[in-house]
């Protein structure tokens, strides 16, 4: 057991805080909402340090621990979901040390992709930080099942995913450079599964599939994260009501154009509160 923390018998329904630097965590939140419709969702967005993918480990780790901890205290959530691959690969052990609540992290879906690949060649699409991090290399070595893994840095997809949530179109021209890094790389002709190793990237699944030169499977960790949250709710003996309460939308900086609030409005309209 990670904690003795529980809301059992408390005056509020169970809730989770989904934490990210931007709005990519909405892809995780959609899967949680589908599996657990009665669960209250709070969001913690560290937009004051967005994007995480181009920051150093020395900058990020203390920042993630401090910001997520303050947002957990404000929301009083029962579980923290780190809806960001960069943050998960860096700060999960530290977060689990300082928080009483369970912490669920996002791990690139290398293991299921390698197991399901018919060709033995998969692509791992991520931000540059995740692609180059030792954690990712160790993950491939431990769970790659001997598959050939083509590492594809695609930091521009973060910006494109955020643009899509603002209602802007994503074109074939926009995606061409990232798709070329998959299919034109040595061995790219054998790729049959691509791991979307950033929570922003599933937001572009439809466009990636449409503009790819051939059909492949696009795999992410969203469903697995939702199942893990379900497991923790049962472990903590937290029963869900029929419908969720309104969640909190916490940011670390101003959102002057209201883009964050607009992006999360599909799950529930929430006023934005700055946690500083």
Residue pairs with C-beta under 8 A, 6 or more apart in sequence:
1 235
2 96
2 101
2 102
2 103
3 99
3 100
3 101
3 102
4 100
5 78
5 100
5 101
5 102
5 236
6 78
6 236
6 237
6 238
7 13
7 14
7 15
7 78
7 236
7 238
8 236
8 237
8 238
12 40
12 76
12 245
13 38
13 40
13 240
13 241
13 244
13 245
14 39
14 40
14 78
14 233
14 236
14 238
14 239
14 240
15 39
15 40
15 41
15 42
15 75
15 76
15 77
15 78
15 79
15 244
15 245
15 247
16 32
16 39
16 40
16 41
16 42
16 77
16 78
16 79
16 80
16 81
16 229
17 42
17 43
17 44
17 68
17 71
17 72
17 75
17 77
17 79
17 80
17 81
17 250
18 25
18 28
18 29
18 32
18 41
18 42
18 43
18 44
18 81
18 83
19 25
19 43
19 44
19 45
19 46
19 67
19 68
19 71
19 80
19 81
19 82
19 83
19 84
19 87
20 43
20 44
20 45
20 46
20 82
20 83
20 84
20 87
20 199
21 45
21 46
21 47
21 49
21 50
21 51
21 52
21 84
21 86
21 87
22 45
22 47
22 50
22 51
22 158
22 162
22 200
23 45
23 161
23 162
23 165
23 200
23 259
23 260
23 263
23 264
24 83
24 84
24 158
24 161
24 162
24 198
24 199
24 200
24 201
24 203
25 43
25 45
25 81
25 83
25 84
25 199
26 165
26 203
26 263
26 264
26 266
26 267
27 83
27 199
27 200
27 201
27 202
27 203
27 220
27 222
28 81
28 83
28 106
28 199
28 221
28 222
28 225
28 226
29 41
29 43
29 83
29 264
29 267
30 222
30 267
31 222
31 223
31 225
31 226
32 39
32 41
32 81
32 225
32 226
32 229
33 39
33 41
33 267
34 226
35 223
35 226
35 227
35 229
35 230
36 226
36 229
36 230
36 233
36 240
37 243
37 244
38 240
38 241
38 242
38 243
38 244
39 229
39 233
39 240
39 244
40 244
40 245
40 246
40 247
41 244
41 247
41 267
41 268
42 71
42 75
42 77
42 247
42 248
42 249
42 250
43 247
43 248
43 249
43 250
43 264
43 270
44 67
44 68
44 71
44 72
44 75
44 250
44 251
44 275
45 249
45 250
45 251
45 252
45 260
46 52
46 63
46 64
46 67
46 68
46 251
46 252
47 251
47 252
47 253
47 255
47 260
48 251
48 252
48 253
49 55
49 60
49 63
49 67
49 252
51 127
51 155
51 158
52 60
52 64
52 84
52 86
52 87
52 127
52 129
53 86
53 127
53 128
53 129
53 130
53 155
53 158
53 198
54 127
54 128
54 129
54 155
55 129
57 90
57 133
60 86
60 87
60 90
60 91
61 90
61 91
61 94
64 82
64 87
64 90
64 91
64 94
64 95
65 91
65 94
65 95
65 98
67 252
67 275
68 80
68 82
68 87
68 91
68 95
68 99
69 95
69 98
69 99
70 275
71 250
71 275
72 80
72 99
72 101
74 248
74 250
74 273
74 275
75 248
75 250
77 101
78 101
78 102
78 233
78 236
78 238
79 101
79 102
79 103
79 104
79 229
79 232
79 233
79 236
80 95
80 99
80 101
80 102
80 103
80 104
81 104
81 225
81 229
82 88
82 91
82 92
82 95
82 103
82 104
82 105
82 106
83 106
83 199
83 225
84 106
84 198
84 199
85 106
85 107
85 108
85 126
85 127
85 130
85 197
85 198
85 199
86 127
86 129
86 130
86 198
87 105
88 105
88 106
88 107
89 130
89 133
89 135
89 136
90 133
90 135
92 103
92 105
95 103
96 103
102 232
102 235
102 236
104 225
104 228
104 229
104 232
106 199
106 221
106 225
107 139
107 221
108 124
108 126
108 130
108 136
108 139
108 195
108 197
108 221
109 195
109 196
109 197
109 219
109 220
109 221
109 224
110 122
110 124
110 139
110 140
110 143
110 144
110 149
110 195
111 143
111 144
111 145
112 219
112 224
113 122
113 147
113 193
113 194
113 195
113 219
114 122
114 143
114 144
114 145
114 146
114 147
114 149
115 145
116 193
116 217
116 219
117 147
117 192
117 193
118 192
119 190
119 191
119 192
120 146
120 147
120 148
120 190
121 147
121 148
121 149
121 150
121 187
121 190
121 191
121 192
122 147
122 148
122 149
122 150
122 191
122 192
122 193
122 194
122 195
123 149
123 150
123 151
123 152
123 182
123 185
123 188
123 191
123 193
123 194
123 195
124 131
124 136
124 140
124 149
124 150
124 151
124 152
124 194
124 195
124 197
125 152
125 154
125 157
125 178
125 182
125 194
125 195
125 196
125 197
125 198
125 201
126 136
126 151
126 152
126 153
126 154
126 197
126 198
127 153
127 154
127 155
127 158
127 198
128 153
128 155
130 136
130 197
130 198
131 151
131 152
131 153
131 197
132 153
136 151
136 197
140 149
148 187
148 190
150 182
150 185
150 186
150 187
150 188
150 191
152 178
152 181
152 182
152 185
152 194
153 181
154 178
154 181
154 198
154 201
156 174
156 177
156 178
157 175
157 178
157 198
157 200
157 201
157 204
158 198
158 200
160 170
160 174
160 175
160 204
161 200
161 201
161 203
161 204
162 200
162 259
162 263
163 170
164 170
164 203
164 204
164 207
165 203
165 259
165 262
165 263
166 259
166 262
166 263
170 204
170 207
172 210
172 211
175 204
175 207
175 208
175 211
176 211
179 208
179 211
179 212
179 213
182 188
182 191
182 194
182 212
183 189
183 191
183 212
183 213
183 214
191 216
192 216
192 217
193 216
193 217
193 218
193 219
194 208
194 216
194 217
194 218
194 219
195 219
195 220
196 202
196 205
196 218
196 219
196 220
197 220
199 220
199 222
201 208
201 220
202 218
202 220
202 222
205 218
205 220
208 218
209 215
209 218
233 240
244 268
246 268
246 270
247 267
247 268
247 270
248 270
248 273
249 260
249 261
249 264
249 270
249 271
249 272
249 273
250 272
250 273
250 274
250 275
251 260
251 272
251 273
251 274
251 275
252 274
252 275
252 276
253 274
254 274
255 261
255 272
258 272
260 272
261 269
261 270
261 271
261 272
264 270
